Amino acid sequence: MTIVIFVLVLWYGGLFFQSFFLHRYAAHQVFTMSNTMERITFVLTWVFQGSSYLSAYGYGIMHRMHHAYTDTEKDPHSPKYDANLLAMMWKTKTIYQDINQQRVPVDARFTKNVPQWKSFDTFASSRISRLLWITGYVLFFAFFVTAPWQWLLLPIAVLMAPIHGVIINWFGHIYGYVNFKMKNTSKNLFRFDFLMMGEGYHNNHHKHASSANFGVKWYEIDITYLIIKAMDTLGIIQLKAIPVKNS
């Protein structure tokens, strides 16, 4: 039971910071926060993503490119142009690393105001950091595993962020339902997104990319947005004006 709880904490903790910080803040900037809060969030993202840590700079730019080039050959991740799930994951990883390490030129429209903490990212993305996290996971599992099947959860802990990404970027463009007919294959995976905390409303998000709330229908509850709204009420962050949605 301890192992299951541990993986669930990593799943939802890592997912929250990927959605809250990397996606809605770094890529879309639907709210603002103080420099101190931004630095704290960088560290918490590293804590919960661990061995699969993604930088706000690399993620933010790549995600903006995804919106600009959705389902075209320039899309960093599209089932339409990748032979299979693993091919898409490898391509995404390569593009992300090239952007994050600034090995390729990037159009200025994709880099505007994207948060970057170079010294921290260098450490958090390093092999040493990733290996330390993996070692910690293995030791934790070795100490708390009570049944052999629980070891199957170890790869999920190690590859948490890529798994979150592939659920949306692969399955979210193949399966699900559509609220808005668009010139792309984005779909909503769930009518109540219990698994991805709102990220599964992918079709809604492509229609209203600048909205903090990914839900549109009354039953499309965006759990991450509810947390963001509470943080805004408490003054921890400051939400920008929310565009009116046509459901």
C-alpha positions, 0 to 999 in steps of 0.5 A, spaced: 500 500 500 505 504 501 508 503 494 501 505 491 500 511 495 507 513 493 506 513 486 500 516 486 503 522 490 508 522 484 503 522 479 498 527 481 504 532 484 508 531 478 502 532 474 499 538 478 506 542 477 507 540 469 500 543 468 500 549 473 507 551 472 510 548 465 503 548 461 499 554 464 504 559 467 510 558 462 507 556 456 501 560 456 502 565 462 494 565 464 497 568 471 502 571 474 506 570 480 512 573 484 519 572 483 520 568 489 514 564 488 516 562 481 523 560 484 519 556 489 515 553 484 521 551 480 524 547 486 517 543 487 517 541 480 523 538 480 521 535 487 515 532 484 517 530 477 524 527 480 528 523 475 523 526 469 524 533 471 522 538 465 524 545 464 519 551 464 524 554 458 524 547 454 517 545 455 514 552 454 517 553 448 516 546 445 508 547 447 507 554 444 510 550 437 505 545 438 499 550 438 502 554 432 504 548 428 498 543 430 498 536 426 503 539 421 510 536 420 513 542 424 509 539 430 514 537 435 509 531 437 503 529 433 500 522 432 499 524 424 506 525 423 509 519 427 509 512 426 508 510 433 507 512 440 515 511 442 517 514 435 513 520 438 516 520 445 523 520 442 522 525 437 519 530 442 525 528 447 530 530 442 526 537 440 525 538 447 533 537 449 535 541 443 531 547 445 532 547 452 540 547 451 539 552 446 542 548 440 537 550 435 535 557 433 527 559 436 523 564 433 522 570 438 515 569 438 516 562 442 521 565 447 517 571 449 517 571 457 518 564 458 521 563 465 528 560 465 533 559 471 539 556 467 543 554 473 537 550 477 535 547 470 542 545 469 543 541 475 535 539 475 536 536 468 543 533 469 545 526 469 547 526 476 540 529 479 536 524 475 541 518 477 540 520 484 532 520 484 532 513 480 537 511 486 532 514 491 526 510 488 529 504 487 531 504 495 524 506 497 521 500 493 526 495 495 524 497 503 517 498 502 515 493 496 510 488 499 508 484 493 512 483 486 507 486 482 509 493 485 516 493 482 512 494 475 510 501 478 517 503 478 518 505 471 512 509 472 515 513 477 522 514 473 518 516 467 512 520 470 513 526 466 514 523 459 508 518 461 503 524 462 506 528 456 504 522 451 497 521 454 495 528 452 500 528 446 498 521 443 492 519 446 489 526 446 489 527 439 486 520 437 481 518 442 475 522 445 470 527 444 470 533 441 466 540 443 469 544 438 470 542 430 477 545 429 483 544 423 486 539 428 485 532 431 485 535 438 480 531 443 477 531 450 479 524 453 474 524 459 468 528 461 470 528 468 478 528 468 480 525 474 486 522 471 489 528 468 487 534 472 484 537 467 489 536 462 485 531 458 480 537 456 485 537 450 480 539 445 477 545 449 484 547 450 486 548 443 480 552 442 481 557 448 489 556 449 489 563 453 484 560 458 486 558 465 480 553 465 480 547 460 473 545 462 467 548 458 461 544 459 458 543 466 461 536 468 468 538 465 471 539 472 478 542 471 481 540 478 488 544 476 484 550 475 480 549 482 487 549 485 489 555 481 483 559 483 484 558 490 491 560 490 489 566 486 483 568 492 489 567 497 494 572 493 499 567 492 498 568 484 494 573 480 490 570 475 489 574 468 482 576 465 479 569 463 476 570 456 469 568 455 468 561 452 462 559 447 460 552 449 
